[in-house]
Amino acid sequence: MGWNSEVLEKSLAGKFIGRPLYYYPVIGSTNDVAFRLGVWGALEGTAVIADSQTKGKGRLQRVWHSPPGSNIYTSIILRPNCKPDQAPQISIAAGVAVAEIINEYCPGHVQLKWPNDVLLNKKKVCGILAQMKTSANGIDFVVLGIGINVNIGYNQLPPDIRTIATSLAIETGREIARLELIISLYENLAKWYKQLTQRGFGAIKEKWLNLAPMISQKVQVMFRNEVVSGKALGLDDDGSLIILTVNNETVKVSAGDATILKES
Ligand code: BT5
């Protein structure tokens, strides 16, 4: 069953995120729709939500598996008053917000993986894709795309991601009410976004670091054909991962896929 968009709209009345709300039973990608809305001048807090996506996108032209009737696919328009190089702080804050919500369903089993994955029992339950439009004045808007596997079953996951992906239903053994989840997600995103815009990145970074097991571990980050490995030291204010290489050099990596090489 799809979303009851009327109930959803009513539940979001007066909230910062989710007003206005654009609902689609099927769409290519909620990020693409939100980006167009952003170009047309949509207000901060505008949200797009779909029951399924035919062209769900991950980073680097990857596909986000987006079948109907079970998950959350949403994109939110934000218009932060910060410099473009600080924009990754928004996806870091979103990761923290999602992790906090998922933790309510599975306390103690949620982790964050740089740059933007939320893991449940070490498998990916949520992916975040932020896209930005800049102009001469700085950031015009950011589209914050969030996909959460809520009720998808193990056998509905494509075989190639069954070992790396999971859902709330798989991990809790029960069906989760998507409506409740999206309402708390939008509220919590608003809370952490406010924290970021009014008080800065400090508390978000601290919470992120506490939930990221790769910190202090030996990691490897791959980006296209480049590989950087070393000890993950922390997170920079531009969202980069700080790595101490074997040559004792400190490098900052701003994009790629990270894996822990050996947990100590
Ligand atoms: C991401 O990319 O994790 C960002 C995903 C963002 C999806 C949302 S849904 C709403 C909005 N609209 C969009 O079109 N996108 C956003 P990345 O880190 O590149 O991870 C992609 C990889 O995750 C794929 O190559 C698969 O290995 C895996 N994957 C694909 N679908 C998945 C799923 N449903 N659950 C878990 N892993 C998945």
py3Dmol code that shows the C-alpha trace and the ligand (Angstrom):
import py3Dmol

protein = """\
ATOM      1  CA  MET A   1       0.000   0.000   0.000  1.00  0.00           C
ATOM      2  CA  GLY A   2       1.181   3.523  -0.784  1.00  0.00           C
ATOM      3  CA  TRP A   3       1.187   6.458   1.612  1.00  0.00           C
ATOM      4  CA  ASN A   4      -2.007   8.130   2.715  1.00  0.00           C
ATOM      5  CA  SER A   5      -0.847  11.536   1.584  1.00  0.00           C
ATOM      6  CA  GLU A   6      -3.826  13.360   3.124  1.00  0.00           C
ATOM      7  CA  VAL A   7      -3.076  11.997   6.598  1.00  0.00           C
ATOM      8  CA  LEU A   8       0.595  12.701   6.063  1.00  0.00           C
ATOM      9  CA  GLU A   9      -0.054  16.287   5.034  1.00  0.00           C
ATOM     10  CA  LYS A  10      -2.342  16.842   8.024  1.00  0.00           C
ATOM     11  CA  SER A  11       0.221  15.398  10.421  1.00  0.00           C
ATOM     12  CA  LEU A  12       2.860  17.774   9.090  1.00  0.00           C
ATOM     13  CA  ALA A  13       0.755  20.923   9.366  1.00  0.00           C
ATOM     14  CA  GLY A  14       2.787  23.749  10.879  1.00  0.00           C
ATOM     15  CA  LYS A  15       6.066  21.844  10.867  1.00  0.00           C
ATOM     16  CA  PHE A  16       9.289  23.261   9.472  1.00  0.00           C
ATOM     17  CA  ILE A  17      10.124  20.234   7.296  1.00  0.00           C
ATOM     18  CA  GLY A  18       7.330  18.719   5.210  1.00  0.00           C
ATOM     19  CA  ARG A  19       5.432  21.904   4.407  1.00  0.00           C
ATOM     20  CA  PRO A  20       4.636  21.997   1.564  1.00  0.00           C
ATOM     21  CA  LEU A  21       4.733  18.309   0.757  1.00  0.00           C
ATOM     22  CA  TYR A  22       4.774  16.806  -2.733  1.00  0.00           C
ATOM     23  CA  TYR A  23       3.731  13.163  -2.754  1.00  0.00           C
ATOM     24  CA  TYR A  24       4.125  10.765  -5.686  1.00  0.00           C
ATOM     25  CA  PRO A  25       3.105   7.088  -5.744  1.00  0.00           C
ATOM     26  CA  VAL A  26       5.821   6.545  -8.396  1.00  0.00           C
ATOM     27  CA  ILE A  27       8.543   8.952  -9.483  1.00  0.00           C
ATOM     28  CA  GLY A  28      11.958   8.760 -11.146  1.00  0.00           C
ATOM     29  CA  SER A  29      13.941  10.251  -8.263  1.00  0.00           C
ATOM     30  CA  THR A  30      12.693  12.462  -5.422  1.00  0.00           C
ATOM     31  CA  ASN A  31      16.045  14.308  -5.588  1.00  0.00           C
ATOM     32  CA  ASP A  32      15.440  15.260  -9.224  1.00  0.00           C
ATOM     33  CA  VAL A  33      11.940  16.573  -8.443  1.00  0.00           C
ATOM     34  CA  ALA A  34      13.179  18.505  -5.411  1.00  0.00           C
ATOM     35  CA  PHE A  35      16.036  19.990  -7.415  1.00  0.00           C
ATOM     36  CA  ARG A  36      13.583  21.313 -10.019  1.00  0.00           C
ATOM     37  CA  LEU A  37      11.385  22.707  -7.245  1.00  0.00           C
ATOM     38  CA  GLY A  38      14.452  24.362  -5.736  1.00  0.00           C
ATOM     39  CA  VAL A  39      15.325  26.016  -9.055  1.00  0.00           C
ATOM     40  CA  TRP A  40      11.729  27.292  -9.265  1.00  0.00           C
ATOM     41  CA  GLY A  41      12.144  28.911  -5.850  1.00  0.00           C
ATOM     42  CA  ALA A  42      10.473  26.401  -3.484  1.00  0.00           C
ATOM     43  CA  LEU A  43      10.599  27.381   0.166  1.00  0.00           C
ATOM     44  CA  GLU A  44      13.027  25.930   2.671  1.00  0.00           C
ATOM     45  CA  GLY A  45      11.426  22.885   4.298  1.00  0.00           C
ATOM     46  CA  THR A  46       9.626  21.761   1.135  1.00  0.00           C
ATOM     47  CA  ALA A  47       9.636  17.965   1.001  1.00  0.00           C
ATOM     48  CA  VAL A  48       9.121  15.443  -1.771  1.00  0.00           C
ATOM     49  CA  ILE A  49       8.144  11.910  -0.851  1.00  0.00           C
ATOM     50  CA  ALA A  50       7.518   8.892  -3.056  1.00  0.00           C
ATOM     51  CA  ASP A  51       6.215   5.407  -2.466  1.00  0.00           C
ATOM     52  CA  SER A  52       8.589   4.086  -5.128  1.00  0.00           C
ATOM     53  CA  GLN A  53      11.330   5.381  -7.421  1.00  0.00           C
ATOM     54  CA  THR A  54      12.141   4.108 -10.887  1.00  0.00           C
ATOM     55  CA  LYS A  55      15.495   5.911 -10.995  1.00  0.00           C
ATOM     56  CA  GLY A  56      16.482   6.100  -7.317  1.00  0.00           C
ATOM     57  CA  LYS A  57      20.004   7.491  -7.184  1.00  0.00           C
ATOM     58  CA  GLY A  58      22.992   6.823  -5.002  1.00  0.00           C
ATOM     59  CA  ARG A  59      26.305   8.686  -5.206  1.00  0.00           C
ATOM     60  CA  LEU A  60      28.532   8.403  -8.308  1.00  0.00           C
ATOM     61  CA  GLN A  61      25.684   7.297 -10.599  1.00  0.00           C
ATOM     62  CA  ARG A  62      24.842   4.319  -8.457  1.00  0.00           C
ATOM     63  CA  VAL A  63      21.311   2.956  -8.130  1.00  0.00           C
ATOM     64  CA  TRP A  64      19.173   3.138  -4.984  1.00  0.00           C
ATOM     65  CA  HIS A  65      16.800   0.160  -4.910  1.00  0.00           C
ATOM     66  CA  SER A  66      13.375   1.736  -4.376  1.00  0.00           C
ATOM     67  CA  PRO A  67      10.458  -0.731  -4.580  1.00  0.00           C
ATOM     68  CA  PRO A  68       6.889   0.314  -3.610  1.00  0.00           C
ATOM     69  CA  GLY A  69       4.918  -0.229  -0.432  1.00  0.00           C
ATOM     70  CA  SER A  70       7.701  -0.579   2.087  1.00  0.00           C
ATOM     71  CA  ASN A  71      10.326   2.133   2.468  1.00  0.00           C
ATOM     72  CA  ILE A  72      10.973   5.854   2.778  1.00  0.00           C
ATOM     73  CA  TYR A  73      12.280   7.889  -0.151  1.00  0.00           C
ATOM     74  CA  THR A  74      12.269  11.585   0.539  1.00  0.00           C
ATOM     75  CA  SER A  75      14.109  14.756  -0.485  1.00  0.00           C
ATOM     76  CA  ILE A  76      14.043  18.028   1.396  1.00  0.00           C
ATOM     77  CA  ILE A  77      14.944  21.505   0.202  1.00  0.00           C
ATOM     78  CA  LEU A  78      17.138  23.540   2.559  1.00  0.00           C
ATOM     79  CA  ARG A  79      18.508  27.027   2.065  1.00  0.00           C
ATOM     80  CA  PRO A  80      21.325  27.337   4.625  1.00  0.00           C
ATOM     81  CA  ASN A  81      23.153  30.589   5.022  1.00  0.00           C
ATOM     82  CA  CYS A  82      26.643  29.082   4.905  1.00  0.00           C
ATOM     83  CA  LYS A  83      29.554  28.655   2.525  1.00  0.00           C
ATOM     84  CA  PRO A  84      29.411  25.874  -0.089  1.00  0.00           C
ATOM     85  CA  ASP A  85      32.370  24.086   1.537  1.00  0.00           C
ATOM     86  CA  GLN A  86      30.345  23.752   4.747  1.00  0.00           C
ATOM     87  CA  ALA A  87      27.434  22.055   2.946  1.00  0.00           C
ATOM     88  CA  PRO A  88      28.628  18.508   3.808  1.00  0.00           C
ATOM     89  CA  GLN A  89      27.840  19.406   7.438  1.00  0.00           C
ATOM     90  CA  ILE A  90      24.184  19.160   6.444  1.00  0.00           C
ATOM     91  CA  SER A  91      24.440  15.530   5.346  1.00  0.00           C
ATOM     92  CA  ILE A  92      26.496  14.736   8.439  1.00  0.00           C
ATOM     93  CA  ALA A  93      23.745  16.319  10.568  1.00  0.00           C
ATOM     94  CA  ALA A  94      21.145  14.314   8.622  1.00  0.00           C
ATOM     95  CA  GLY A  95      23.049  11.090   9.343  1.00  0.00           C
ATOM     96  CA  VAL A  96      22.980  11.928  13.045  1.00  0.00           C
ATOM     97  CA  ALA A  97      19.252  12.726  12.889  1.00  0.00           C
ATOM     98  CA  VAL A  98      18.412   9.460  11.095  1.00  0.00           C
ATOM     99  CA  ALA A  99      20.637   7.425  13.424  1.00  0.00           C
ATOM    100  CA  GLU A 100      18.894   8.878  16.462  1.00  0.00           C
ATOM    101  CA  ILE A 101      15.467   7.932  15.099  1.00  0.00           C
ATOM    102  CA  ILE A 102      16.491   4.408  14.049  1.00  0.00           C
ATOM    103  CA  ASN A 103      18.098   3.913  17.455  1.00  0.00           C
ATOM    104  CA  GLU A 104      14.657   4.259  19.041  1.00  0.00           C
ATOM    105  CA  TYR A 105      13.601   1.070  17.238  1.00  0.00           C
ATOM    106  CA  CYS A 106      16.837  -0.876  17.818  1.00  0.00           C
ATOM    107  CA  PRO A 107      18.661   0.757  20.739  1.00  0.00           C
ATOM    108  CA  GLY A 108      22.424   0.350  20.631  1.00  0.00           C
ATOM    109  CA  HIS A 109      22.572  -1.274  17.188  1.00  0.00           C
ATOM    110  CA  VAL A 110      23.001   1.820  15.033  1.00  0.00           C
ATOM    111  CA  GLN A 111      26.270   3.104  13.630  1.00  0.00           C
ATOM    112  CA  LEU A 112      27.407   5.716  11.138  1.00  0.00           C
ATOM    113  CA  LYS A 113      29.808   5.045   8.315  1.00  0.00           C
ATOM    114  CA  TRP A 114      31.631   7.856   6.562  1.00  0.00           C
ATOM    115  CA  PRO A 115      30.522   9.696   4.572  1.00  0.00           C
ATOM    116  CA  ASN A 116      26.818   9.110   4.832  1.00  0.00           C
ATOM    117  CA  ASP A 117      25.603   5.614   5.607  1.00  0.00           C
ATOM    118  CA  VAL A 118      23.476   4.675   8.573  1.00  0.00           C
ATOM    119  CA  LEU A 119      24.088   1.066   9.561  1.00  0.00           C
ATOM    120  CA  LEU A 120      21.867  -1.211  11.589  1.00  0.00           C
ATOM    121  CA  ASN A 121      23.643  -4.287  12.943  1.00  0.00           C
ATOM    122  CA  LYS A 122      26.507  -3.352  10.595  1.00  0.00           C
ATOM    123  CA  LYS A 123      24.338  -3.374   7.458  1.00  0.00           C
ATOM    124  CA  LYS A 124      23.142  -0.359   5.508  1.00  0.00           C
ATOM    125  CA  VAL A 125      19.631   0.717   6.458  1.00  0.00           C
ATOM    126  CA  CYS A 126      19.787   4.277   5.127  1.00  0.00           C
ATOM    127  CA  GLY A 127      21.617   6.204   2.426  1.00  0.00           C
ATOM    128  CA  ILE A 128      21.843   9.965   2.102  1.00  0.00           C
ATOM    129  CA  LEU A 129      22.458  11.905  -1.099  1.00  0.00           C
ATOM    130  CA  ALA A 130      22.864  15.671  -0.829  1.00  0.00           C
ATOM    131  CA  GLN A 131      22.989  17.796  -3.965  1.00  0.00           C
ATOM    132  CA  MET A 132      23.637  21.502  -4.013  1.00  0.00           C
ATOM    133  CA  LYS A 133      22.996  24.461  -6.283  1.00  0.00           C
ATOM    134  CA  THR A 134      25.272  27.428  -5.828  1.00  0.00           C
ATOM    135  CA  SER A 135      25.170  30.924  -7.232  1.00  0.00           C
ATOM    136  CA  ALA A 136      27.448  33.965  -6.993  1.00  0.00           C
ATOM    137  CA  ASN A 137      26.088  34.589  -3.484  1.00  0.00           C
ATOM    138  CA  GLY A 138      26.943  31.128  -2.174  1.00  0.00           C
ATOM    139  CA  ILE A 139      24.526  28.268  -1.616  1.00  0.00           C
ATOM    140  CA  ASP A 140      21.241  28.696  -3.438  1.00  0.00           C
ATOM    141  CA  PHE A 141      19.776  25.483  -2.002  1.00  0.00           C
ATOM    142  CA  VAL A 142      20.646  21.968  -0.891  1.00  0.00           C
ATOM    143  CA  VAL A 143      18.514  18.941  -1.718  1.00  0.00           C
ATOM    144  CA  LEU A 144      18.831  16.418   1.074  1.00  0.00           C
ATOM    145  CA  GLY A 145      17.772  12.992  -0.220  1.00  0.00           C
ATOM    146  CA  ILE A 146      17.174  10.213   2.280  1.00  0.00           C
ATOM    147  CA  GLY A 147      16.309   6.590   1.620  1.00  0.00           C
ATOM    148  CA  ILE A 148      15.450   4.352   4.574  1.00  0.00           C
ATOM    149  CA  ASN A 149      14.700   0.643   4.300  1.00  0.00           C
ATOM    150  CA  VAL A 150      11.704   0.262   6.579  1.00  0.00           C
ATOM    151  CA  ASN A 151       9.600  -2.830   5.824  1.00  0.00           C
ATOM    152  CA  ILE A 152      11.398  -4.396   2.888  1.00  0.00           C
ATOM    153  CA  GLY A 153      11.997  -8.122   3.502  1.00  0.00           C
ATOM    154  CA  TYR A 154      15.270  -9.971   3.023  1.00  0.00           C
ATOM    155  CA  ASN A 155      14.010 -11.733  -0.135  1.00  0.00           C
ATOM    156  CA  GLN A 156      12.885  -8.450  -1.677  1.00  0.00           C
ATOM    157  CA  LEU A 157      16.413  -7.057  -1.513  1.00  0.00           C
ATOM    158  CA  PRO A 158      18.358  -7.539  -4.743  1.00  0.00           C
ATOM    159  CA  PRO A 159      20.683 -10.558  -4.237  1.00  0.00           C
ATOM    160  CA  ASP A 160      23.793  -8.430  -4.776  1.00  0.00           C
ATOM    161  CA  ILE A 161      23.082  -6.268  -1.730  1.00  0.00           C
ATOM    162  CA  ARG A 162      21.613  -8.891   0.637  1.00  0.00           C
ATOM    163  CA  THR A 163      24.831  -9.206   2.581  1.00  0.00           C
ATOM    164  CA  ILE A 164      25.337  -5.454   2.958  1.00  0.00           C
ATOM    165  CA  ALA A 165      21.799  -4.074   3.300  1.00  0.00           C
ATOM    166  CA  THR A 166      19.020  -4.475   5.819  1.00  0.00           C
ATOM    167  CA  SER A 167      15.730  -2.928   6.941  1.00  0.00           C
ATOM    168  CA  LEU A 168      14.098  -2.002  10.219  1.00  0.00           C
ATOM    169  CA  ALA A 169      11.605  -4.844   9.764  1.00  0.00           C
ATOM    170  CA  ILE A 170      14.352  -7.404   9.106  1.00  0.00           C
ATOM    171  CA  GLU A 171      16.223  -6.365  12.257  1.00  0.00           C
ATOM    172  CA  THR A 172      13.234  -5.952  14.602  1.00  0.00           C
ATOM    173  CA  GLY A 173      11.115  -8.818  13.232  1.00  0.00           C
ATOM    174  CA  ARG A 174       8.034  -6.612  13.023  1.00  0.00           C
ATOM    175  CA  GLU A 175       6.334  -4.241  10.643  1.00  0.00           C
ATOM    176  CA  ILE A 176       7.077  -0.569  11.310  1.00  0.00           C
ATOM    177  CA  ALA A 177       4.516   2.223  10.782  1.00  0.00           C
ATOM    178  CA  ARG A 178       6.030   4.391   8.043  1.00  0.00           C
ATOM    179  CA  LEU A 179       3.832   7.362   8.929  1.00  0.00           C
ATOM    180  CA  GLU A 180       5.139   7.575  12.500  1.00  0.00           C
ATOM    181  CA  LEU A 181       8.682   7.130  11.279  1.00  0.00           C
ATOM    182  CA  ILE A 182       8.555   9.890   8.668  1.00  0.00           C
ATOM    183  CA  ILE A 183       6.969  12.333  11.104  1.00  0.00           C
ATOM    184  CA  SER A 184       9.692  11.771  13.688  1.00  0.00           C
ATOM    185  CA  LEU A 185      12.321  11.845  10.948  1.00  0.00           C
ATOM    186  CA  TYR A 186      11.230  15.280   9.704  1.00  0.00           C
ATOM    187  CA  GLU A 187      11.003  16.588  13.288  1.00  0.00           C
ATOM    188  CA  ASN A 188      14.435  15.297  14.181  1.00  0.00           C
ATOM    189  CA  LEU A 189      15.983  16.606  10.970  1.00  0.00           C
ATOM    190  CA  ALA A 190      14.544  20.021  11.817  1.00  0.00           C
ATOM    191  CA  LYS A 191      16.026  19.780  15.331  1.00  0.00           C
ATOM    192  CA  TRP A 192      19.547  18.965  14.113  1.00  0.00           C
ATOM    193  CA  TYR A 193      19.377  21.447  11.230  1.00  0.00           C
ATOM    194  CA  LYS A 194      18.446  24.154  13.708  1.00  0.00           C
ATOM    195  CA  GLN A 195      21.316  23.060  15.929  1.00  0.00           C
ATOM    196  CA  LEU A 196      23.681  23.410  12.947  1.00  0.00           C
ATOM    197  CA  THR A 197      22.446  26.771  11.722  1.00  0.00           C
ATOM    198  CA  GLN A 198      22.113  28.373  15.172  1.00  0.00           C
ATOM    199  CA  ARG A 199      24.904  26.778  17.200  1.00  0.00           C
ATOM    200  CA  GLY A 200      27.359  25.422  14.641  1.00  0.00           C
ATOM    201  CA  PHE A 201      28.824  22.026  13.844  1.00  0.00           C
ATOM    202  CA  GLY A 202      30.405  21.121  17.214  1.00  0.00           C
ATOM    203  CA  ALA A 203      27.664  19.023  18.854  1.00  0.00           C
ATOM    204  CA  ILE A 204      26.811  17.304  15.571  1.00  0.00           C
ATOM    205  CA  LYS A 205      30.415  16.345  14.984  1.00  0.00           C
ATOM    206  CA  GLU A 206      30.733  14.998  18.511  1.00  0.00           C
ATOM    207  CA  LYS A 207      27.610  12.866  18.180  1.00  0.00           C
ATOM    208  CA  TRP A 208      28.716  11.645  14.736  1.00  0.00           C
ATOM    209  CA  LEU A 209      32.146  10.638  16.056  1.00  0.00           C
ATOM    210  CA  ASN A 210      30.549   8.733  18.942  1.00  0.00           C
ATOM    211  CA  LEU A 211      28.519   6.675  16.507  1.00  0.00           C
ATOM    212  CA  ALA A 212      31.294   6.044  13.964  1.00  0.00           C
ATOM    213  CA  PRO A 213      33.257   2.865  14.719  1.00  0.00           C
ATOM    214  CA  MET A 214      35.847   3.623  12.041  1.00  0.00           C
ATOM    215  CA  ILE A 215      37.423   6.398  14.080  1.00  0.00           C
ATOM    216  CA  SER A 216      40.823   5.259  15.448  1.00  0.00           C
ATOM    217  CA  GLN A 217      40.717   2.219  13.157  1.00  0.00           C
ATOM    218  CA  LYS A 218      42.792   1.367  10.116  1.00  0.00           C
ATOM    219  CA  VAL A 219      40.661   2.264   7.110  1.00  0.00           C
ATOM    220  CA  GLN A 220      40.812   2.363   3.373  1.00  0.00           C
ATOM    221  CA  VAL A 221      39.017   4.971   1.278  1.00  0.00           C
ATOM    222  CA  MET A 222      38.508   4.418  -2.436  1.00  0.00           C
ATOM    223  CA  PHE A 223      37.519   7.185  -4.797  1.00  0.00           C
ATOM    224  CA  ARG A 224      37.370   6.295  -8.473  1.00  0.00           C
ATOM    225  CA  ASN A 225      40.832   4.724  -9.002  1.00  0.00           C
ATOM    226  CA  GLU A 226      42.536   6.246  -5.990  1.00  0.00           C
ATOM    227  CA  VAL A 227      43.035   4.529  -2.665  1.00  0.00           C
ATOM    228  CA  VAL A 228      44.053   6.151   0.597  1.00  0.00           C
ATOM    229  CA  SER A 229      44.659   4.039   3.662  1.00  0.00           C
ATOM    230  CA  GLY A 230      45.707   4.723   7.207  1.00  0.00           C
ATOM    231  CA  LYS A 231      44.296   5.408  10.623  1.00  0.00           C
ATOM    232  CA  ALA A 232      41.034   7.392  10.678  1.00  0.00           C
ATOM    233  CA  LEU A 233      41.680  10.282  13.056  1.00  0.00           C
ATOM    234  CA  GLY A 234      38.456  12.231  12.850  1.00  0.00           C
ATOM    235  CA  LEU A 235      36.090  14.400  10.902  1.00  0.00           C
ATOM    236  CA  ASP A 236      37.018  17.830   9.576  1.00  0.00           C
ATOM    237  CA  ASP A 237      34.639  20.783   9.613  1.00  0.00           C
ATOM    238  CA  ASP A 238      34.079  20.414   5.883  1.00  0.00           C
ATOM    239  CA  GLY A 239      32.910  16.812   6.411  1.00  0.00           C
ATOM    240  CA  SER A 240      36.180  15.250   5.195  1.00  0.00           C
ATOM    241  CA  LEU A 241      37.620  12.193   6.868  1.00  0.00           C
ATOM    242  CA  ILE A 242      41.051  12.880   8.389  1.00  0.00           C
ATOM    243  CA  ILE A 243      43.485  10.024   7.849  1.00  0.00           C
ATOM    244  CA  LEU A 244      46.993   9.450   9.149  1.00  0.00           C
ATOM    245  CA  THR A 245      48.790   7.511   6.406  1.00  0.00           C
ATOM    246  CA  VAL A 246      51.600   4.999   6.903  1.00  0.00           C
ATOM    247  CA  ASN A 247      54.031   7.740   5.887  1.00  0.00           C
ATOM    248  CA  ASN A 248      52.829   9.735   8.884  1.00  0.00           C
ATOM    249  CA  GLU A 249      51.101  12.256   6.665  1.00  0.00           C
ATOM    250  CA  THR A 250      47.742  13.667   7.641  1.00  0.00           C
ATOM    251  CA  VAL A 251      45.402  13.778   4.655  1.00  0.00           C
ATOM    252  CA  LYS A 252      41.804  14.844   4.258  1.00  0.00           C
ATOM    253  CA  VAL A 253      39.524  12.798   2.054  1.00  0.00           C
ATOM    254  CA  SER A 254      36.360  14.491   0.891  1.00  0.00           C
ATOM    255  CA  ALA A 255      34.694  11.763  -1.193  1.00  0.00           C
ATOM    256  CA  GLY A 256      34.793   8.010  -1.619  1.00  0.00           C
ATOM    257  CA  ASP A 257      33.851   4.734   0.003  1.00  0.00           C
ATOM    258  CA  ALA A 258      35.466   3.819   3.279  1.00  0.00           C
ATOM    259  CA  THR A 259      36.007   0.405   4.809  1.00  0.00           C
ATOM    260  CA  ILE A 260      37.574  -0.623   8.080  1.00  0.00           C
ATOM    261  CA  LEU A 261      40.604  -2.788   7.274  1.00  0.00           C
ATOM    262  CA  LYS A 262      41.183  -4.302  10.680  1.00  0.00           C
ATOM    263  CA  GLU A 263      39.233  -3.632  13.832  1.00  0.00           C
ATOM    264  CA  SER A 264      41.423  -3.380  16.915  1.00  0.00           C
TER     265      SER A 264
END
"""
ligand_1 = """\
38
BT5
C 23.654 6.355 -1.095
O 24.522 6.243 -2.155
O 23.665 5.656 -0.126
C 22.622 7.450 -1.262
C 21.235 6.901 -1.402
C 20.201 7.988 -1.399
C 18.828 7.467 -1.740
C 17.780 8.522 -1.594
S 16.169 7.880 -1.760
C 15.499 9.468 -1.837
C 16.464 10.299 -2.681
N 16.146 10.209 -4.085
C 17.132 9.584 -4.787
O 17.100 9.367 -6.005
N 18.123 9.257 -3.940
C 17.856 9.682 -2.585
P 25.815 5.312 -2.140
O 26.619 5.560 -0.905
O 26.463 5.541 -3.465
O 25.234 3.857 -2.041
C 24.655 3.206 -3.145
C 24.903 1.723 -2.961
O 24.085 1.231 -1.870
C 24.487 0.877 -4.163
O 25.544 0.777 -5.110
C 24.174 -0.475 -3.515
O 25.357 -1.204 -3.244
C 23.594 -0.072 -2.165
N 22.106 0.013 -2.199
C 21.292 0.268 -3.243
N 20.014 0.292 -2.855
C 20.027 0.049 -1.515
C 19.012 -0.044 -0.535
N 17.728 0.127 -0.791
N 19.403 -0.310 0.748
C 20.708 -0.474 1.077
N 21.698 -0.402 0.178
C 21.365 -0.131 -1.101
"""
view = py3Dmol.view(width=600, height=400)
view.addModel(protein, "pdb")
view.setStyle({"model": 0}, {"cartoon": {"style": "trace"}})
view.addModel(ligand_1, "xyz")
view.setStyle({"model": 1}, {"stick": {}})
view.zoomTo()
view.show()
